[in-house]
Amino acid sequence: MKKISIALLFTLLSANLFAQPGAGIEMADFMRSSGKIYVVVCTIAITFLGLAYYLFSIDRKLKRLEKEHH
């Protein structure tokens, strides 16, 4: 769990390195001005959190089954 947290932290911190300042993306500007970008970001965040919860619950179940088997 600690390795995953560290990897996620470094990924988020390095995202700024690849950002292109001044690159006017028309769709992003439109979505930002109309407020829809926040809906997109929330949808992605909820999807990611759901997948992470699902994977961790499967991992816990698998560990429990392995423990019972041995």
The first five atom37 places (N, CA, C, CB, O) and aatype in JSON, in Angstrom:
{
  "aatype": [12, 11, 11, 9, 15, 9, 0, 10, 10, 13, 16, 10, 10, 15, 0, 2, 10, 13, 0, 5, 14, 7, 0, 7, 9, 6, 12, 0, 3, 13, 12, 1, 15, 15, 7, 11, 9, 18, 19, 19, 19, 4, 16, 9, 0, 9, 16, 13, 10, 7, 10, 0, 18, 18, 10, 13, 15, 9, 3, 1, 11, 10, 11, 1, 10, 6, 11, 6, 8, 8],
  "atom_mask": [
    [1, 1, 1, 1, 1],
    [1, 1, 1, 1, 1],
    [1, 1, 1, 1, 1],
    [1, 1, 1, 1, 1],
    [1, 1, 1, 1, 1],
    [1, 1, 1, 1, 1],
    [1, 1, 1, 1, 1],
    [1, 1, 1, 1, 1],
    [1, 1, 1, 1, 1],
    [1, 1, 1, 1, 1],
    [1, 1, 1, 1, 1],
    [1, 1, 1, 1, 1],
    [1, 1, 1, 1, 1],
    [1, 1, 1, 1, 1],
    [1, 1, 1, 1, 1],
    [1, 1, 1, 1, 1],
    [1, 1, 1, 1, 1],
    [1, 1, 1, 1, 1],
    [1, 1, 1, 1, 1],
    [1, 1, 1, 1, 1],
    [1, 1, 1, 1, 1],
    [1, 1, 1, 0, 1],
    [1, 1, 1, 1, 1],
    [1, 1, 1, 0, 1],
    [1, 1, 1, 1, 1],
    [1, 1, 1, 1, 1],
    [1, 1, 1, 1, 1],
    [1, 1, 1, 1, 1],
    [1, 1, 1, 1, 1],
    [1, 1, 1, 1, 1],
    [1, 1, 1, 1, 1],
    [1, 1, 1, 1, 1],
    [1, 1, 1, 1, 1],
    [1, 1, 1, 1, 1],
    [1, 1, 1, 0, 1],
    [1, 1, 1, 1, 1],
    [1, 1, 1, 1, 1],
    [1, 1, 1, 1, 1],
    [1, 1, 1, 1, 1],
    [1, 1, 1, 1, 1],
    [1, 1, 1, 1, 1],
    [1, 1, 1, 1, 1],
    [1, 1, 1, 1, 1],
    [1, 1, 1, 1, 1],
    [1, 1, 1, 1, 1],
    [1, 1, 1, 1, 1],
    [1, 1, 1, 1, 1],
    [1, 1, 1, 1, 1],
    [1, 1, 1, 1, 1],
    [1, 1, 1, 0, 1],
    [1, 1, 1, 1, 1],
    [1, 1, 1, 1, 1],
    [1, 1, 1, 1, 1],
    [1, 1, 1, 1, 1],
    [1, 1, 1, 1, 1],
    [1, 1, 1, 1, 1],
    [1, 1, 1, 1, 1],
    [1, 1, 1, 1, 1],
    [1, 1, 1, 1, 1],
    [1, 1, 1, 1, 1],
    [1, 1, 1, 1, 1],
    [1, 1, 1, 1, 1],
    [1, 1, 1, 1, 1],
    [1, 1, 1, 1, 1],
    [1, 1, 1, 1, 1],
    [1, 1, 1, 1, 1],
    [1, 1, 1, 1, 1],
    [1, 1, 1, 1, 1],
    [1, 1, 1, 1, 1],
    [1, 1, 1, 1, 1]
  ],
  "atom_positions": [
    [[0.83, -1.18, 0.0], [0.0, 0.0, 0.0], [0.88, 1.26, 0.0], [-0.94, -0.01, 1.21], [0.56, 2.26, -0.65]],
    [[1.98, 1.18, 0.74], [2.87, 2.32, 0.81], [3.53, 2.59, -0.55], [3.94, 2.1, 1.88], [3.7, 3.74, -0.94]],
    [[3.89, 1.52, -1.26], [4.5, 1.68, -2.58], [3.52, 2.3, -3.56], [5.0, 0.33, -3.11], [3.91, 3.14, -4.38]],
    [[2.26, 1.91, -3.48], [1.25, 2.45, -4.38], [1.05, 3.93, -4.1], [-0.08, 1.7, -4.23], [0.93, 4.73, -5.03]],
    [[1.01, 4.3, -2.83], [0.84, 5.71, -2.47], [2.0, 6.56, -2.96], [0.7, 5.86, -0.95], [1.8, 7.66, -3.48]],
    [[3.2, 6.05, -2.81], [4.38, 6.8, -3.27], [4.37, 6.92, -4.79], [5.67, 6.11, -2.8], [4.68, 7.99, -5.32]],
    [[4.03, 5.85, -5.48], [3.98, 5.89, -6.95], [2.92, 6.88, -7.42], [3.69, 4.49, -7.52], [3.16, 7.63, -8.37]],
    [[1.77, 6.9, -6.77], [0.71, 7.84, -7.14], [1.16, 9.28, -6.89], [-0.57, 7.54, -6.36], [0.9, 10.16, -7.7]],
    [[1.82, 9.51, -5.78], [2.31, 10.85, -5.46], [3.31, 11.33, -6.51], [2.96, 10.86, -4.07], [3.2, 12.46, -6.98]],
    [[4.27, 10.5, -6.88], [5.24, 10.89, -7.89], [4.59, 11.1, -9.26], [6.34, 9.84, -7.99], [5.01, 11.98, -10.0]],
    [[3.59, 10.3, -9.58], [2.89, 10.47, -10.85], [2.19, 11.82, -10.89], [1.89, 9.34, -11.07], [2.26, 12.54, -11.89]],
    [[1.51, 12.16, -9.8], [0.8, 13.44, -9.77], [1.76, 14.62, -9.79], [-0.09, 13.51, -8.54], [1.48, 15.65, -10.41]],
    [[2.9, 14.48, -9.11], [3.87, 15.57, -9.09], [4.55, 15.75, -10.44], [4.91, 15.33, -8.01], [4.88, 16.87, -10.82]],
    [[4.77, 14.66, -11.16], [5.45, 14.76, -12.46], [4.51, 15.17, -13.58], [6.1, 13.43, -12.8], [4.98, 15.46, -14.69]],
    [[3.22, 15.22, -13.34], [2.27, 15.62, -14.37], [2.52, 17.06, -14.81], [0.82, 15.46, -13.86], [2.27, 17.4, -15.97]],
    [[3.01, 17.9, -13.92], [3.3, 19.28, -14.27], [4.47, 19.39, -15.25], [3.6, 20.08, -13.03], [4.56, 20.37, -15.99]],
    [[5.34, 18.42, -15.26], [6.49, 18.47, -16.17], [6.06, 18.35, -17.62], [7.47, 17.36, -15.83], [6.7, 18.91, -18.5]],
    [[4.97, 17.64, -17.87], [4.53, 17.4, -19.23], [3.46, 18.39, -19.69], [4.0, 16.01, -19.35], [3.04, 18.35, -20.85]],
    [[3.04, 19.27, -18.82], [2.04, 20.27, -19.19], [2.67, 21.29, -20.12], [1.45, 20.96, -17.93], [3.82, 21.69, -19.94]],
    [[1.92, 21.69, -21.11], [2.41, 22.67, -22.08], [1.75, 24.01, -21.81], [2.14, 22.2, -23.53], [0.58, 24.21, -22.16]],
    [[2.46, 24.92, -21.2], [1.86, 26.22, -20.91], [1.59, 27.01, -22.2], [2.76, 27.04, -19.98], [2.4, 27.0, -23.12]],
    [[0.46, 27.66, -22.22], [0.13, 28.48, -23.37], [-0.48, 27.72, -24.53], [0.0, 0.0, 0.0], [-0.84, 28.32, -25.54]],
    [[-0.6, 26.4, -24.41], [-1.2, 25.63, -25.49], [-2.72, 25.74, -25.34], [-0.73, 24.12, -25.46], [-3.31, 25.08, -24.49]],
    [[-3.33, 26.56, -26.16], [-4.77, 26.8, -26.06], [-5.56, 25.66, -26.69], [0.0, 0.0, 0.0], [-5.69, 25.58, -27.91]],
    [[-6.06, 24.79, -25.86], [-6.9, 23.7, -26.36], [-8.33, 24.2, -26.33], [-6.72, 22.39, -25.5], [-8.88, 24.52, -25.28]],
    [[-8.93, 24.26, -27.49], [-10.23, 24.89, -27.64], [-11.3, 24.2, -26.81], [-10.63, 24.9, -29.1], [-12.1, 24.86, -26.15]],
    [[-11.33, 22.86, -26.83], [-12.35, 22.13, -26.1], [-12.21, 22.35, -24.6], [-12.27, 20.64, -26.43], [-13.2, 22.55, -23.9]],
    [[-10.98, 22.32, -24.1], [-10.75, 22.51, -22.66], [-11.15, 23.92, -22.24], [-9.28, 22.25, -22.3], [-11.73, 24.1, -21.17]],
    [[-10.85, 24.91, -23.07], [-11.24, 26.28, -22.75], [-12.75, 26.42, -22.7], [-10.65, 27.26, -23.78], [-13.29, 27.09, -21.82]],
    [[-13.44, 25.8, -23.64], [-14.9, 25.86, -23.66], [-15.49, 25.17, -22.43], [-15.45, 25.21, -24.93], [-16.4, 25.7, -21.79]],
    [[-14.97, 23.99, -22.1], [-15.51, 23.25, -20.95], [-15.21, 23.98, -19.65], [-14.93, 21.83, -20.91], [-16.02, 23.97, -18.72]],
    [[-14.05, 24.6, -19.57], [-13.7, 25.35, -18.37], [-14.59, 26.58, -18.22], [-12.22, 25.77, -18.4], [-15.04, 26.89, -17.12]],
    [[-14.85, 27.25, -19.31], [-15.66, 28.47, -19.24], [-17.12, 28.16, -18.93], [-15.57, 29.24, -20.55], [-17.8, 28.97, -18.29]],
    [[-17.61, 27.02, -19.35], [-19.0, 26.67, -19.08], [-19.16, 25.88, -17.79], [-19.58, 25.88, -20.23], [-20.28, 25.59, -17.38]],
    [[-18.05, 25.53, -17.14], [-18.12, 24.82, -15.86], [-18.25, 23.31, -15.99], [0.0, 0.0, 0.0], [-18.35, 22.62, -14.98]],
    [[-18.24, 22.79, -17.19], [-18.42, 21.35, -17.39], [-17.15, 20.55, -17.1], [-18.87, 21.08, -18.8], [-17.22, 19.34, -16.92]],
    [[-16.02, 21.22, -17.06], [-14.77, 20.51, -16.79], [-14.8, 19.88, -15.42], [-13.58, 21.46, -16.91], [-14.21, 18.82, -15.2]],
    [[-15.5, 20.53, -14.47], [-15.59, 19.99, -13.12], [-16.41, 18.7, -13.1], [-16.2, 21.02, -12.18], [-16.14, 17.8, -12.31]],
    [[-17.4, 18.61, -13.95], [-18.2, 17.38, -14.06], [-17.33, 16.25, -14.59], [-19.43, 17.59, -14.98], [-17.4, 15.12, -14.1]],
    [[-16.51, 16.55, -15.57], [-15.61, 15.55, -16.15], [-14.61, 15.08, -15.11], [-14.88, 16.11, -17.38], [-14.38, 13.87, -14.96]],
    [[-14.01, 16.01, -14.39], [-13.01, 15.66, -13.38], [-13.65, 14.83, -12.26], [-12.36, 16.94, -12.79], [-13.06, 13.85, -11.82]],
    [[-14.84, 15.22, -11.81], [-15.53, 14.44, -10.76], [-15.88, 13.05, -11.24], [-16.8, 15.17, -10.31], [-15.76, 12.08, -10.49]],
    [[-16.32, 12.92, -12.49], [-16.66, 11.61, -13.02], [-15.42, 10.71, -13.08], [-17.28, 11.74, -14.42], [-15.49, 9.54, -12.71]],
    [[-14.31, 11.25, -13.52], [-13.08, 10.47, -13.58], [-12.62, 10.08, -12.18], [-11.97, 11.27, -14.29], [-12.19, 8.95, -11.96]],
    [[-12.72, 11.01, -11.23], [-12.3, 10.73, -9.85], [-13.18, 9.65, -9.23], [-12.35, 12.01, -9.0], [-12.67, 8.75, -8.56]],
    [[-14.48, 9.72, -9.42], [-15.39, 8.72, -8.86], [-15.13, 7.36, -9.49], [-16.86, 9.14, -9.08], [-15.14, 6.35, -8.79]],
    [[-14.9, 7.33, -10.79], [-14.6, 6.07, -11.46], [-13.3, 5.46, -10.93], [-14.49, 6.28, -12.99], [-13.24, 4.26, -10.66]],
    [[-12.27, 6.29, -10.77], [-11.0, 5.8, -10.25], [-11.16, 5.28, -8.83], [-9.95, 6.91, -10.29], [-10.64, 4.21, -8.5]],
    [[-11.86, 6.01, -7.99], [-12.06, 5.57, -6.6], [-12.85, 4.27, -6.54], [-12.78, 6.67, -5.8], [-12.56, 3.4, -5.72]],
    [[-13.84, 4.14, -7.41], [-14.62, 2.89, -7.45], [-13.76, 1.71, -7.87], [0.0, 0.0, 0.0], [-13.85, 0.63, -7.28]],
    [[-12.93, 1.9, -8.88], [-12.05, 0.83, -9.32], [-11.02, 0.47, -8.25], [-11.34, 1.23, -10.6], [-10.73, -0.71, -8.03]],
    [[-10.48, 1.49, -7.58], [-9.5, 1.24, -6.52], [-10.14, 0.47, -5.38], [-8.91, 2.57, -6.0], [-9.55, -0.48, -4.86]],
    [[-11.35, 0.85, -4.98], [-12.07, 0.13, -3.91], [-12.32, -1.32, -4.32], [-13.41, 0.84, -3.59], [-12.13, -2.24, -3.52]],
    [[-12.74, -1.51, -5.56], [-13.03, -2.86, -6.05], [-11.77, -3.72, -6.02], [-13.59, -2.8, -7.47], [-11.81, -4.86, -5.56]],
    [[-10.65, -3.18, -6.5], [-9.4, -3.95, -6.52], [-8.9, -4.27, -5.12], [-8.33, -3.19, -7.28], [-8.43, -5.38, -4.87]],
    [[-9.0, -3.32, -4.2], [-8.55, -3.58, -2.83], [-9.46, -4.59, -2.13], [-8.51, -2.28, -2.03], [-8.98, -5.39, -1.32]],
    [[-10.76, -4.57, -2.43], [-11.66, -5.55, -1.81], [-11.36, -6.95, -2.36], [-13.14, -5.17, -2.07], [-11.41, -7.92, -1.61]],
    [[-11.07, -7.06, -3.64], [-10.7, -8.36, -4.22], [-9.4, -8.85, -3.59], [-10.54, -8.26, -5.76], [-9.26, -10.04, -3.29]],
    [[-8.45, -7.93, -3.39], [-7.17, -8.3, -2.78], [-7.38, -8.83, -1.36], [-6.22, -7.09, -2.76], [-6.77, -9.82, -0.96]],
    [[-8.23, -8.17, -0.59], [-8.51, -8.64, 0.78], [-9.15, -10.02, 0.77], [-9.42, -7.65, 1.52], [-8.77, -10.88, 1.56]],
    [[-10.1, -10.24, -0.12], [-10.77, -11.54, -0.22], [-9.78, -12.63, -0.62], [-11.93, -11.48, -1.22], [-9.81, -13.74, -0.1]],
    [[-8.9, -12.29, -1.57], [-7.91, -13.26, -2.02], [-6.95, -13.63, -0.9], [-7.14, -12.72, -3.22], [-6.61, -14.8, -0.74]],
    [[-6.5, -12.64, -0.14], [-5.6, -12.91, 0.98], [-6.28, -13.79, 2.02], [-5.14, -11.59, 1.62], [-5.66, -14.69, 2.58]],
    [[-7.58, -13.54, 2.27], [-8.32, -14.34, 3.23], [-8.45, -15.78, 2.76], [-9.69, -13.75, 3.48], [-8.3, -16.72, 3.55]],
    [[-8.72, -15.97, 1.47], [-8.83, -17.31, 0.92], [-7.49, -18.05, 0.95], [-9.36, -17.24, -0.51], [-7.44, -19.24, 1.25]],
    [[-6.42, -17.34, 0.64], [-5.09, -17.95, 0.71], [-4.74, -18.36, 2.13], [-4.03, -16.99, 0.16], [-4.13, -19.41, 2.36]],
    [[-5.11, -17.53, 3.07], [-4.84, -17.83, 4.47], [-5.62, -19.07, 4.93], [-5.18, -16.61, 5.34], [-5.1, -19.89, 5.68]],
    [[-6.87, -19.19, 4.5], [-7.7, -20.35, 4.85], [-7.18, -21.62, 4.18], [-9.17, -20.1, 4.45], [-7.28, -22.71, 4.75]],
    [[-6.64, -21.47, 3.0], [-6.18, -22.63, 2.24], [-4.92, -23.23, 2.84], [-5.93, -22.25, 0.8], [-4.74, -24.45, 2.81]],
    [[-4.05, -22.41, 3.38], [-2.78, -22.91, 3.94], [-3.03, -23.22, 5.35], [-1.62, -21.91, 3.79], [-2.12, -23.66, 6.05]]
  ]
}
